[in-house]
Amino acid sequence: MKVILLADVKGAGKKGQLVNASDGYANNFLFPKKLALAATNENINNLKLQKKAEEKKKRGGASCIWK
C-alpha cells in the first residue's frame, strides 16, 4: 500500500515521502498514530502543492536579504 509519511518514521522514511508499506503496518501502526496518509490522488496533489509552497517561501525569504 502506498502512503505519504506525515513524520519521520525509523525504517520507513522521512516526512513528505511517498513510500510503499505493507497493509498491516499501515493500517495497524501508521494510520492510528497519524504518521501517514493513504496515497490517494487528492493527497498526492496536496503534497505537491505543499512542497511548491515551501520552495516558494524559501526562495522568497532569500531574495529579501539582497534588497
Steps between C-alpha positions, in 0.01 A plus 500: 500500500639842411495758779620857553699540821396789725804461727841332492452128565804290583540229238229641273608846386492871560215748523337571164624184328276271300588147612375146456392345831336167570124518554526382861777745591307790347162408649620389845787740567535797263135606462391472867802702617441763228844435350373452144216557255380268226653606168180594320508734201366783716763449771782477244387827339484668843854380573626649172331832576653508848848432361460778242384742769800413720742551210339832412519610863870408520582683176294801604682529831842478337426775250409744780857487632636664183251784477 
